[in-house]
Amino acid sequence: MNKVTLACLLATLGALSTGVATADIILEGKTTSNITATVSAPNNLLVTSDTGGWFDQGLQMSQPGGWDSPYEVQARLKIVSTERDFQVRLDEPLELRNASNAAQVFQQPKVQLSAEGQAPKTLAVATATAFENPVQNVAGEDTVGFYGLSVSALPPEGTFKQTSGTYTGVLSLTFEPVISNP
């Protein structure tokens, strides 16, 4: 049982005025509690350019071969993940359309992703493709992997004069962690 004199508390606070009566307050029961907190690292899956940013200006395709060769672009990605395993899929088919004539569309677009030093895997809509980051150097730290993103497509049918113009499209990918049992 603890006794606390109200007058002592008020005097300590400097709020005691003359004529205030004192009273004893009796506290019964548990007066202390233990508090425990656990801090855990969040599960990460961060996809950026290899320099930690993003491609704010978009990706510009070029045609290194002849007229009937595909246009291509490559980008290097950095993937930081708590889990080594993750999967990637296209959200919708890639369409590259002429900005002034929507009927003109690039043909046979192909999107591929490859871990450095490995063969590329073609990405598809509604089909997840599995990837695995390298083993962490330090236990408990996120894994870091570098990947090559490659996009290619054949130009629309027709002559250069008929198909010239600016073509744009949106590449939408979903990256998902795959949780493994320890």
LINWORA-V59882 format. One record per residue. RES is the residue in three letters. PSI is psi in radians with two decimals (* if undefined). NEAR is the number of other C-alpha atoms within 8 Angstrom. Layout:
res->RES psi->PSI near->NEAR
res->RES psi->PSI near->NEAR
This chain:
res->MET psi->2.32 near->6
res->ASN psi->2.41 near->6
res->LYS psi->2.29 near->8
res->VAL psi->2.20 near->9
res->THR psi->2.10 near->10
res->LEU psi->-0.65 near->10
res->ALA psi->-0.67 near->10
res->CYS psi->-0.70 near->8
res->LEU psi->-0.77 near->9
res->LEU psi->-0.64 near->10
res->ALA psi->-0.66 near->9
res->THR psi->-0.66 near->7
res->LEU psi->-0.13 near->7
res->GLY psi->0.36 near->6
res->ALA psi->0.19 near->7
res->LEU psi->2.17 near->9
res->SER psi->2.83 near->5
res->THR psi->2.52 near->4
res->GLY psi->0.05 near->4
res->VAL psi->2.28 near->6
res->ALA psi->2.66 near->5
res->THR psi->2.63 near->7
res->ALA psi->2.60 near->7
res->ASP psi->2.37 near->8
res->ILE psi->2.24 near->8
res->ILE psi->2.11 near->8
res->LEU psi->2.26 near->7
res->GLU psi->2.68 near->7
res->GLY psi->-2.92 near->5
res->LYS psi->2.26 near->5
res->THR psi->-0.06 near->5
res->THR psi->2.68 near->4
res->SER psi->2.55 near->5
res->ASN psi->2.40 near->4
res->ILE psi->2.30 near->4
res->THR psi->2.37 near->4
res->ALA psi->2.45 near->4
res->THR psi->2.24 near->4
res->VAL psi->2.11 near->4
res->SER psi->2.57 near->4
res->ALA psi->2.49 near->4
res->PRO psi->2.70 near->4
res->ASN psi->2.20 near->7
res->ASN psi->2.60 near->9
res->LEU psi->1.62 near->11
res->LEU psi->2.20 near->8
res->VAL psi->2.10 near->8
res->THR psi->3.07 near->11
res->SER psi->2.94 near->12
res->ASP psi->-0.27 near->9
res->THR psi->0.06 near->6
res->GLY psi->0.04 near->7
res->GLY psi->-2.48 near->7
res->TRP psi->3.06 near->6
res->PHE psi->1.24 near->7
res->ASP psi->-0.48 near->4
res->GLN psi->0.09 near->4
res->GLY psi->-3.06 near->5
res->LEU psi->2.33 near->7
res->GLN psi->2.11 near->5
res->MET psi->2.63 near->8
res->SER psi->2.83 near->7
res->GLN psi->1.61 near->10
res->PRO psi->-0.35 near->7
res->GLY psi->-2.73 near->7
res->GLY psi->-3.10 near->6
res->TRP psi->-0.64 near->5
res->ASP psi->0.28 near->7
res->SER psi->2.77 near->10
res->PRO psi->2.66 near->10
res->TYR psi->2.57 near->12
res->GLU psi->2.74 near->12
res->VAL psi->2.52 near->11
res->GLN psi->2.58 near->8
res->ALA psi->2.54 near->9
res->ARG psi->2.23 near->10
res->LEU psi->2.61 near->12
res->LYS psi->2.20 near->15
res->ILE psi->2.06 near->13
res->VAL psi->2.16 near->12
res->SER psi->2.44 near->14
res->THR psi->-0.76 near->10
res->GLU psi->2.46 near->13
res->ARG psi->-0.63 near->11
res->ASP psi->2.37 near->12
res->PHE psi->2.90 near->12
res->GLN psi->2.71 near->12
res->VAL psi->2.48 near->13
res->ARG psi->2.74 near->14
res->LEU psi->2.38 near->14
res->ASP psi->-0.58 near->9
res->GLU psi->2.76 near->6
res->PRO psi->2.46 near->7
res->LEU psi->2.20 near->9
res->GLU psi->2.21 near->10
res->LEU psi->1.85 near->10
res->ARG psi->2.61 near->13
res->ASN psi->2.27 near->13
res->ALA psi->-0.50 near->9
res->SER psi->-0.13 near->6
res->ASN psi->1.60 near->7
res->ALA psi->-0.27 near->8
res->ALA psi->-0.36 near->6
res->GLN psi->2.02 near->9
res->VAL psi->2.45 near->12
res->PHE psi->2.62 near->12
res->GLN psi->2.60 near->8
res->GLN psi->0.91 near->6
res->PRO psi->2.48 near->11
res->LYS psi->2.29 near->9
res->VAL psi->2.20 near->11
res->GLN psi->2.65 near->11
res->LEU psi->2.42 near->12
res->SER psi->2.41 near->12
res->ALA psi->2.59 near->12
res->GLU psi->2.27 near->7
res->GLY psi->0.09 near->5
res->GLN psi->2.85 near->6
res->ALA psi->2.55 near->6
res->PRO psi->2.62 near->8
res->LYS psi->2.31 near->8
res->THR psi->2.29 near->8
res->LEU psi->2.54 near->14
res->ALA psi->2.82 near->10
res->VAL psi->2.38 near->10
res->ALA psi->0.17 near->7
res->THR psi->2.01 near->8
res->ALA psi->2.40 near->10
res->THR psi->2.25 near->9
res->ALA psi->2.49 near->8
res->PHE psi->2.85 near->9
res->GLU psi->2.15 near->7
res->ASN psi->2.76 near->11
res->PRO psi->2.84 near->8
res->VAL psi->2.50 near->6
res->GLN psi->2.58 near->10
res->ASN psi->-0.54 near->5
res->VAL psi->2.26 near->5
res->ALA psi->2.41 near->5
res->GLY psi->-0.13 near->5
res->GLU psi->2.74 near->8
res->ASP psi->2.66 near->10
res->THR psi->2.65 near->13
res->VAL psi->2.21 near->11
res->GLY psi->2.66 near->10
res->PHE psi->2.40 near->11
res->TYR psi->2.63 near->12
res->GLY psi->2.11 near->12
res->LEU psi->2.26 near->12
res->SER psi->2.30 near->11
res->VAL psi->2.32 near->11
res->SER psi->2.68 near->12
res->ALA psi->2.57 near->12
res->LEU psi->2.56 near->12
res->PRO psi->2.82 near->11
res->PRO psi->2.74 near->9
res->GLU psi->2.53 near->5
res->GLY psi->3.07 near->6
res->THR psi->2.90 near->6
res->PHE psi->-0.71 near->6
res->LYS psi->-0.66 near->5
res->GLN psi->-0.55 near->6
res->THR psi->0.00 near->10
res->SER psi->2.64 near->6
res->GLY psi->-3.04 near->7
res->THR psi->2.21 near->7
res->TYR psi->2.42 near->9
res->THR psi->2.78 near->9
res->GLY psi->2.96 near->8
res->VAL psi->2.15 near->7
res->LEU psi->1.99 near->6
res->SER psi->2.03 near->8
res->LEU psi->2.60 near->8
res->THR psi->2.21 near->8
res->PHE psi->2.23 near->9
res->GLU psi->2.38 near->8
res->PRO psi->2.63 near->10
res->VAL psi->1.95 near->9
res->ILE psi->2.24 near->6
res->SER psi->2.62 near->6
res->ASN psi->2.40 near->3
res->PRO psi->* near->2
